[in-house]
Amino acid sequence: MKPTTLSLIAALVLGASACGDDAATPSSDATDLDTAADDAGGDVAVPDAVDDADQDTDDAGGDDTTPPDIGVDTTPDVDDDVAAGDAGVDGGDDTAVPDTGPVDQTAPTFRDIRIALGEPANTEFDLNTADHLEHLATPVTISARVFARDDSPVEDLSVALVAADDPSTALPEQTARFETGLWIIEATAAAGTDVVVSATDAAGNTGVSAHRLVLPSPAESMARTWERRTWTSTGTIDGTVDLAFRDDGTWCVPTPDGVEAGTWQVEDDELSVVTIDGATCDDPADEGASYLTRTAPFHVDRTYFSQRPLLRTEGSTGLAGTWAVTVVETDGDVVREVTTTLDLSDDGTFEEHVRTYWRDTVPPEANATRSGTWEIMIDEHYEDSVGDFLVRQVLEDPDPEAAPYQVVELYVIRAGRLLLDPDLDP
Amino acid sequence: MTRRLLLAAFCTPLALAGCSSDDATEPGADTEIDASTNVDASDDDASTNVDASTDAGTDAAVDAPAPDAVEDADAPDVEISGVSIVESPSNALAWYVDYTTDIAVATDVRVTCASDDDYEAVALDPITERTTHSVFLMGLVAEDECELVITAGASEHRESRTTPAVPDFLPDATIVTHDASAAQPGWTLVNLNNHFDGVPLTLAMFDEQGRIRWYHRTSLGRAGADTAVALVPEGILVGEKELGIFDWQGQLVWQAGFATMHHEARPDPNEHGLFWYLGVVECGDDPPADSVVAWNYLTDTQEYFWSFCDNYTPDPIAPDWSHTNTIQFFPNDDDLLISSRNQNALMRIDRDSGEIVWVLGWGNRIADGFDGDFAMAEEARFYQQHDPVFVDDDSILLFDNGHPTRPWSRAVQLQITEGPEPTAELEWEFRPSEDIYAPIWGDADRLDNGNTLVTFGLRSTTDTTHLIEADADAREVWHLELPIHWGIYRAERLTPPSGFVLAP
C-alpha cells in the first residue's frame, strides 16, 4: 500500500524556502526531516550555538572564521546589496557627483505567497515551494496575499498577478492594495493560463515568484481516466467503470455489452462527445459508421467531471431550487434539443420535466414529467467521501407501471452547477 | 549536518480562569500602526527612528529609559530599528516581526491583546550573535488592540495595532457554557468541515470564549471529511487520502497520498515520524476489508501491515462491514486496539502474530449469539463508537455514538477485566442533559485536570456539532456549538506554541 504521491517539503522545514525566506518548525526535531540541510547556507546557527555563544568557536554555522558579534558593533548594519551599490556610487568624487544614493539593482523577493481561489475550485494553497495545479471549467476569482521583501519600501512596489509565459500581461479585473504589511491582489483567472506573482520596485527591478499556479485548458483537464460509479440505495458503491478521455481526442468506456467509444472536443465552453457505432477503445474512429453527437455545457475540476451539469436558474445556494440543462443531440440528420428541468422545492417535493425539441421534424416536441419527493442522504461511507446523496422517491412517472421507485444519486454543487453522479478522479 | 536552530517559545500557561468573556474591541478595518516607540535606556540622543520598509514613516521613535531595564546595569544600550510587522498571509491572527539591533544581543518579543491580557505571544531569542532578528507570533485576538514589545538589552520598542476580523469563511461559534473555574485551560484544535458549502478542510483553534485564535485553510483537496487531526513535532498532521503536515505558520512541510486511507492517522507515542493509519485491502471473493498500516514520514517507508482479511470473518459479511475508525495503543505492551464501527466492537490485536486476542462489544453477529468476549451489562453497551483511548491500564474511554434504535450519544468509560471470564463495566459516562445524537463522528479525550472533552460531531443540514467538556461528576463545564453545516470529526485540547524565533 504505497502512497500514490509523496513529497517531502524539506525546504520549508529547513526554513530555506524557494521564496527566499526562513520558515521554522515547532521543534528542532523537525530538522530530522531535512534532507538538504547542508545547503541551507552558512548563516544559520546550530543548536550548540546556544551554549557556545560566548566562545570563539567554530560552531556558529558556516561563518567559522568570524568571531561572534560580542560587544559593541560600531559598524552600521548595512544590507549587503545596498552596500554593494554604495561602493559603486561613493567610490567616486562626492563633490563632483551628486549623491543620489545607492543604485538599486536588487529585485524584490517573496517570503510567502498565499493564493485563494473562489468557486468552483474553492481552495487555498501557497506558491512557496512548489507549483500548484488546479483544474477549472470556468473562470475563478483569485486572491493572493503576498509577503514581499525588497530593499526599498515594500508598499511602493508594484505587485501583480501575471501570465507566467508573459509577465507583462496582467490577469484581468485586477486590483491590488497594501495592508497589514501584505500585498493583496485580486483578479480573475481562467483555465489555460499559468499564473505567477511579479513585483517591481521603483528602480524597475522585477522579481517573479519561483512557482506558478498551473491552470490547464478545459480540454487538458478533461483528458484523464475518470471513475464512473453506481450506488446502492444505501449510498455504498455498487460498481465502477473507467471512463477514459484521451488527449488525442478519443474516449471509451466499458459497458455491459462491450464498449462505447468515439471522439470528443471542447469548443466555446461546450463539450461535444461523439459516440460511434462499432468503435472500440483501440479503434474509436471507425469512418463511415453511424454516430451520435451530444453537445452540452460540462464541468471539470480537480475531482469531478460532468458531461451535462444542471445549471441553476432559481433558488439560493443550496440544493433546493430550479436547475436546467439543454443537450443538443445530432443523430445522423436528426437534430434535437433535450432540455431537462429539475425543480427541487423547499417542501421536499420535486418535479423533473424533459422537453425534447426536434429541429425540422414533426411533431416538433415531446414532453415527459416525473415527480415525487426528495431528501438528502448523508454519505457515511468513507470510500465515497466525495459528496452526499440526492434521494428521490418517484411517485409519478411517464411510465405508470414504473412508479413508485427510488433514485439515489451522488450530488455536488460547484459554481452554480448541480453535478448528479459526476465521474470522479479516483 | 548543519542544523538551523529553531526555538519554540511556548506561551505562558493559559491560566485564564478569570478571563473576561467580553467580545473583542470595536472592529476596525484600519490595521495601521497606532504607535511606535523605540525606547533606549541610556541613549539620550532623541533621534527619530523611521522604519521606511514597513511603516512608511508613520512610526515616531523616541528614546527613553526602559522602566524595567534601568535596574540592570549590565544590560547594553541597544538601538532597535527597522521593525517590520507583517500579518501572516495564511492567518490574520499571526504576525511576522523582523527588526535589527545595532549590536548583537539576545532579544525577546511579546504581544498582548487587550481582551485577553492573560495570554502573551512570546518569542525568546537567546542568540547573542546576530543583529538581524525575525520571529513569528500567533494566537492574537481578532478585532482587538494588540501591543508588541521588543526587548533588547536595556531597550524596548513598543507598537500597537488593531487586528483584523477573521475571514468570513470561518464559522462563528457559540459558547453555551463556560465555567472557567472548572474547565481545563487551553485551546481546542479542530478540523472544520463544511461540505455543504464547499469549504476546504480548515484547521482552527478556539479559545475558551469560542474565539478563533489560529486557523489555516488547507490545500488538501481529497482530505475527505472523516479526517484525523494530531500534533507531531513538525506541526499538525491532518488529512485522509491526501495527508499533510502543516506547521504553525501554515506551511505544508510534508504531504503524501494514500489511496485508501480513511479516518485515522495517529502518531506513534514512542517513535518520532511514525504514524498509524487505516486502509482498505481486497479480500479475495469477500468484500474489501480494513487494514492497519504504520508509515514513517521521515523515511517514507511502511513499517507495519495488518488486515482483517486473514484474521476475522464477520457474519453476515457485507460491504463496509468493518468500518474501522481508530488505532490505539495498549499502555503496557505492543498490542493494538482498533475500533470497528460497523461491528460495534473494539478489538485487541497482537502486533506480532496479527491474532485478534479479544473482541469487546457486540460484534455484528448478534444473530448467531455472538456477543463479544466480555460480559457486559446493558448500561455498558456501546454502538458505532469512535476514538477509544486507554485512560489507565484497564479503563477505556470512548465516544458511544448510539444507533437509530438508541438515538443518543455519550462519552463512556469502561473498566475492563481480562482473564478467563472477562468483563466490561460502566465506570463513568457523560450524557448531556438534552440528548444529542451524533451518529457518524465523535471523540472523547481525558484532559489533564481529569475532565473529559467530548466531540458530538455531525455532518448535517439540520443538526449542529457540539464540543462539551464535562468534569468527573459528569457536569458540563464548557460547551461550544458550531453553526449549522459545520462539523468536527475530532478535537484536541492543547496549549499551543505562541511564537517562534526564525533564523533571519
Interface residues (C-beta under 8 A of the other chain):
Chain A: M1 K2 P3 T4 T5 L6 S7 L8 I9 L12 V13 L14 G15 A16 S17 D22 A23 A24 T25 P26 S27 S28 D29 A30 T31 D32 L33 D34 A37 D38 A40 G42 D43 V44 A45 V46 P47 A49 V50 A53 D54 A60 G61 G62 P68 D69 I70 G71 V72 D73 P76 D77 R111 D112 I113 R114 A116 E119 P120 N122 T123 E124 F125 D126 N128 T129 H132 R145 V146 F147 D150 P153 V154 E155 E179 T180 G181 L182 T236 I237 R302 T303 T317 G318 I376 I378 E380 H381 Y382 E383 S385 G387 D388 I413 R414 P426
Chain B: M1 T2 R3 R4 L5 L6 L7 A8 T31 A52 S53 T54 A56 P76 S84 I85 V86 E87 S88 P89 S90 A92 Y96 T100 D102 I103 A104 P126 I127 T128 E129 R130 T131 T132 S134 F136 P164 H195 F196 D197 G198 V199 P200 R217 T218 S219 G221 R222 G224 A225 D226 P233 E234 G235 E240 K241 D247 W248 Q249 G250 Q251 L252 V253 W254 Q255 A256 G257 F258 A259 T260 H262 H263 H272 G273 G279 V280 V281 S291 V293 Y297 L298 D300 Q302 F305 P319 D320 H323 P439 I440 R459 S460 T461 P497 F500 V501 L502 A503 P504
